Amino acid sequence: MTAPILRQLADLRALTKTWQQAGERIAVVPTMGALHDGHLSLVKSAKAGADRVIVTIFVNPKQFNNPDDLANYPRTEHDDAAKLRPYGVDVIYAPDADQIYPEGFATNVSVSGISAGLCGAHRPGHFDGVATVVTKLFLQTSADQAYFGEKDYQQLMLVRRVARDLDIPIDVVGCPTVREADGLALSSRNTHLSDSARAIAPALHRAMDRAAAQITAGAPVDDSLEQARADILAARFADVEYLELRSAATLTPMTLANAPARLLAAAMLDGVRLIDNIAVAPVTPPR
C-alpha cells in the first residue's frame, strides 16, 4: 500500500501524537527525493529499528548555494512514493514550503568547526541550510531516530553535532554508503552524468581505495594523496576540489594515520560534482 503523503505540519503532528501515546518509537529518513537504493537502504534500516517510519521529501532551498543546482535538482515525488511502497513506510511528509519556512522566518542554525573546510569551503551557506532544515524536521516529526548515509560524512557529523548541542532527543544513525558494482557511490546527481562520464566516474573511488591502502601500509599521507589526485585527473575528471585525510571522530585534518580516519573527496566530472569518502584504518605498527 502506498504511504499517505502529508503536506501540513498539523496533520503530521496529529498522527505522531497517536504513535507517541501508544509508546511507539518513531524513525525519520530525511531526503530531498529522487530516491535511489542508497535512500532505500536507510528506509530498510529505519524499519528494522523503529515501530513507525516517516520519510520526508523536501528540496531545501537554503542548502543550495548555486541557483542552477536548485533549479535542476530532480523532483520525482510520484516515482519516489512508488519506490517506497514495498517498504511499508507509515507516512511520507512532503511539506509545503511555508510549513518549513513560513512568512517572516528569520532563524538560522549555524555550526562552527565541523562545517569548516571540505564541502563547507566550496559550498558557502550549504551547511547552515542543512542544519536549519534538519532541526526543523527533527522537531516537526518528533522522531526518536534519524537515519543518514555515510556518503555525506561531513553532513552526518554536522547533524549529530546539531542534535547534541541543541539537546534534541534523537539518535542520529549513520548507515554505510551504497555503491554500484563498479564502486561508484549512489547519488541523485549521478543521473546527470553522460554515458561517457558515467564510465569514468568509478575512477574516483578506485584512486581513493589505493591511497587508503597505501596510507594504512605506512606510506606518507601527502605522497599518497598527491598520487591519488593525479590519478583522478588522469581519468579525465575536470577538477579535484578536495582530497583530504580527516579524523573519523572529529573531522580534524590528519597528516599521520595514527587513529581511525576518513579519506574524503569531491571532484568535478561532466559538470557534476561527485563526493565520496572511505574509512582508513590506522597504520599497523611493525612487530
C-alpha positions as CSV (number, residue, x, y, z in Angstrom):
1,M,0.0,0.0,0.0
2,T,1.3,3.5,-0.9
3,A,2.0,5.6,2.2
4,P,-0.1,8.7,2.6
5,I,1.5,11.9,1.7
6,L,1.1,14.7,4.3
7,R,1.9,18.3,3.5
8,Q,0.7,20.2,6.6
9,L,2.6,20.1,9.9
10,A,-0.7,20.0,11.9
11,D,-1.7,16.7,10.1
12,L,1.7,15.2,10.8
13,R,1.7,16.1,14.5
14,A,-1.9,14.7,14.9
15,L,-0.6,11.4,13.6
16,T,2.7,11.2,15.5
17,K,0.8,12.1,18.7
18,T,-1.2,8.9,18.4
19,W,2.0,6.9,17.9
20,Q,3.6,8.5,20.9
21,Q,0.6,7.8,23.1
22,A,0.9,4.2,22.1
23,G,4.5,4.1,23.2
24,E,5.8,3.5,19.6
25,R,9.3,4.6,18.5
26,I,9.4,6.9,15.5
27,A,12.2,7.0,12.9
28,V,12.6,9.6,10.2
29,V,14.6,9.4,7.0
30,P,15.1,12.9,5.7
31,T,15.5,13.2,1.9
32,M,15.2,15.6,-0.9
33,G,13.5,13.0,-3.1
34,A,14.9,11.5,-6.3
35,L,15.2,8.3,-4.3
36,H,17.7,5.6,-5.1
37,D,18.9,2.4,-3.5
38,G,21.0,4.3,-1.0
39,H,17.9,6.1,0.3
40,L,16.0,2.8,0.4
41,S,18.7,1.2,2.4
42,L,18.2,3.9,5.0
43,V,14.4,3.2,5.0
44,K,15.1,-0.6,5.5
45,S,17.4,0.2,8.5
46,A,14.7,2.5,9.9
47,K,12.0,-0.1,9.6
48,A,14.3,-2.6,11.5
49,G,15.0,-0.1,14.3
50,A,11.6,1.6,14.9
51,D,7.9,1.0,15.1
52,R,6.9,3.8,12.8
53,V,8.8,5.3,9.8
54,I,8.4,8.8,8.3
55,V,10.2,9.6,5.0
56,T,10.5,13.3,4.4
57,I,10.8,14.7,0.9
58,F,11.7,18.4,0.8
59,V,14.0,20.1,-1.7
60,N,15.6,22.6,0.8
61,P,16.4,25.9,-1.0
62,K,18.6,27.1,1.9
63,Q,21.3,24.4,1.3
64,F,21.8,25.3,-2.4
65,N,24.5,28.0,-2.9
66,N,24.0,27.6,-6.7
67,P,20.6,28.6,-8.0
68,D,21.0,26.5,-11.1
69,D,21.7,23.5,-8.9
70,L,18.5,24.1,-7.1
71,A,16.5,24.5,-10.3
72,N,18.0,21.4,-11.8
73,Y,17.5,19.1,-8.8
74,P,15.1,16.3,-9.8
75,R,11.6,16.4,-8.4
76,T,10.2,12.9,-8.7
77,E,7.6,12.6,-5.9
78,H,5.3,10.2,-7.7
79,D,8.1,7.8,-8.5
80,D,9.5,8.2,-5.0
81,A,6.2,7.1,-3.5
82,A,6.2,4.1,-5.8
83,K,9.7,3.1,-4.7
84,L,8.8,3.4,-1.1
85,R,5.6,1.2,-1.4
86,P,7.4,-2.2,-0.8
87,Y,9.0,-0.9,2.4
88,G,5.7,-0.2,4.2
89,V,6.7,3.2,5.5
90,D,3.9,4.8,7.6
91,V,3.8,8.3,6.0
92,I,5.6,10.5,3.5
93,Y,6.0,14.0,4.8
94,A,6.4,16.3,1.8
95,P,5.7,19.7,3.4
96,D,4.7,22.8,1.5
97,A,7.4,25.4,1.7
98,D,5.5,27.5,4.2
99,Q,5.5,24.6,6.6
100,I,9.3,24.8,6.8
101,Y,9.9,28.5,6.2
102,P,6.8,30.4,7.0
103,E,6.5,34.1,6.1
104,G,8.9,36.1,8.3
105,F,11.1,33.1,9.1
106,A,14.3,34.6,10.5
107,T,16.2,31.9,12.3
108,N,19.4,30.3,11.0
109,V,21.2,27.3,12.6
110,S,24.9,27.5,12.1
111,V,27.5,25.0,13.3
112,S,31.1,26.2,13.5
113,G,34.2,24.0,13.4
114,I,32.9,20.8,11.8
115,S,31.3,22.7,8.9
116,A,34.7,24.3,8.0
117,G,36.7,23.0,5.0
118,L,35.7,20.2,2.7
119,C,32.2,20.8,1.3
120,G,31.8,23.8,3.6
121,A,34.6,25.6,1.9
122,H,33.2,25.0,-1.6
123,R,29.5,25.5,-0.9
124,P,29.1,28.7,1.2
125,G,26.0,28.6,3.3
126,H,25.2,24.9,2.5
127,F,25.7,23.5,6.0
128,D,23.7,26.4,7.6
129,G,20.8,25.3,5.3
130,V,21.3,21.6,6.3
131,A,21.5,22.4,10.0
132,T,18.4,24.6,9.9
133,V,16.2,22.2,7.9
134,V,17.2,19.1,9.9
135,T,16.5,20.9,13.2
136,K,13.0,21.8,11.8
137,L,12.4,18.2,10.6
138,F,13.6,16.6,13.9
139,L,11.2,18.8,15.9
140,Q,8.3,18.5,13.4
141,T,8.4,14.7,13.2
142,S,9.0,14.1,16.9
143,A,11.3,11.3,15.8
144,D,13.3,9.2,18.2
145,Q,15.8,8.2,15.5
146,A,17.1,9.7,12.2
147,Y,18.9,7.8,9.5
148,F,21.6,9.3,7.3
149,G,24.0,7.8,4.8
150,E,27.8,7.9,5.5
151,K,28.4,9.1,1.9
152,D,27.8,12.6,3.1
153,Y,30.1,12.1,6.0
154,Q,30.6,15.8,6.9
155,Q,26.9,16.2,6.9
156,L,26.4,13.2,9.1
157,M,28.9,14.6,11.7
158,L,27.3,18.1,11.5
159,V,23.8,16.7,12.1
160,R,25.0,14.7,15.1
161,R,26.5,17.9,16.5
162,V,23.3,19.8,16.0
163,A,21.3,17.2,17.9
164,R,23.9,17.2,20.8
165,D,24.3,20.9,21.0
166,L,20.6,21.7,20.9
167,D,19.6,18.9,23.2
168,I,17.2,17.4,20.6
169,P,16.3,13.9,22.0
170,I,17.1,12.0,18.8
171,D,19.6,9.3,17.9
172,V,21.3,10.1,14.6
173,V,22.1,6.7,13.0
174,G,24.8,6.6,10.2
175,C,24.4,3.9,7.6
176,P,27.1,2.5,5.2
177,T,27.4,4.1,1.7
178,V,25.7,2.0,-1.0
179,R,27.6,1.6,-4.2
180,E,27.2,0.4,-7.8
181,A,29.0,-2.8,-8.7
182,D,31.9,-0.7,-10.1
183,G,32.3,1.2,-6.8
184,L,30.6,4.5,-7.7
185,A,28.7,5.8,-4.6
186,L,25.0,6.1,-5.3
187,S,23.8,9.7,-5.6
188,S,20.9,11.5,-7.2
189,R,23.5,13.6,-9.1
190,N,24.7,10.5,-11.0
191,T,21.7,10.8,-13.3
192,H,23.2,14.0,-14.7
193,L,26.3,12.1,-15.9
194,S,26.6,11.4,-19.7
195,D,27.3,7.8,-20.6
196,S,31.0,8.5,-21.2
197,A,31.3,10.3,-17.9
198,R,29.5,7.5,-16.1
199,A,32.1,5.1,-17.3
200,I,34.9,7.4,-15.9
201,A,33.2,8.1,-12.6
202,P,34.4,5.0,-10.7
203,A,38.0,6.1,-11.1
204,L,37.4,8.4,-8.1
205,H,36.7,5.5,-5.7
206,R,39.5,3.4,-7.2
207,A,42.0,6.2,-6.6
208,M,40.8,6.7,-3.0
209,D,40.9,2.9,-2.3
210,R,44.6,2.8,-3.5
211,A,45.5,5.8,-1.4
212,A,43.8,4.4,1.7
213,A,45.7,1.1,1.3
214,Q,49.0,2.9,0.9
215,I,48.4,5.1,4.0
216,T,47.4,2.2,6.1
217,A,50.5,0.4,4.9
218,G,52.6,3.3,6.2
219,A,53.2,5.4,3.1
220,P,53.4,9.2,3.7
221,V,49.9,10.7,3.7
222,D,50.9,13.7,1.4
223,D,52.5,11.4,-1.2
224,S,49.5,9.1,-1.3
225,L,47.1,11.9,-1.7
226,E,49.2,13.6,-4.4
227,Q,49.3,10.4,-6.4
228,A,45.5,9.8,-5.9
229,R,44.8,13.4,-7.1
230,A,47.0,12.8,-10.2
231,D,45.2,9.5,-10.9
232,I,41.7,11.2,-10.7
233,L,42.7,14.0,-13.1
234,A,44.3,11.5,-15.4
235,A,41.0,9.7,-15.6
236,R,39.6,12.9,-17.1
237,F,37.9,14.5,-14.1
238,A,37.9,18.3,-14.7
239,D,38.9,19.2,-11.1
240,V,39.6,17.7,-7.7
241,E,38.1,20.2,-5.2
242,Y,39.5,18.4,-2.2
243,L,41.1,15.1,-1.2
244,E,41.9,15.0,2.4
245,L,42.5,12.7,5.3
246,R,40.5,13.7,8.4
247,S,39.8,12.2,11.8
248,A,36.8,9.9,11.7
249,A,35.7,11.2,15.1
250,T,36.2,14.9,14.8
251,L,37.0,15.7,11.1
252,T,40.2,17.5,12.1
253,P,42.9,17.2,9.4
254,M,45.5,14.4,9.8
255,T,49.0,14.1,8.4
256,L,49.6,10.8,10.1
257,A,47.2,7.8,10.1
258,N,47.6,7.2,13.9
259,A,43.9,6.9,14.6
260,P,40.7,5.9,12.7
261,A,40.4,8.3,9.8
262,R,38.2,9.1,6.7
263,L,39.5,9.9,3.3
264,L,37.1,12.5,1.8
265,A,37.0,13.8,-1.7
266,A,34.9,16.0,-4.1
267,A,35.7,16.1,-7.8
268,M,34.0,17.6,-10.9
269,L,33.1,15.4,-13.8
270,D,31.0,16.4,-16.8
271,G,29.7,19.4,-14.9
272,V,28.6,17.2,-12.0
273,R,30.1,17.4,-8.5
274,L,30.8,13.9,-7.1
275,I,31.6,13.3,-3.5
276,D,32.9,10.2,-1.7
277,N,34.6,9.1,1.4
278,I,36.0,5.8,2.8
279,A,37.3,4.6,6.1
280,V,41.1,4.5,6.6
281,A,42.4,2.2,9.3
282,P,45.4,3.3,11.4
283,V,48.8,2.3,10.3
284,T,49.7,-1.1,11.8
285,P,52.9,-0.7,13.8
286,P,55.7,-3.2,12.8
287,R,56.1,-6.2,15.2
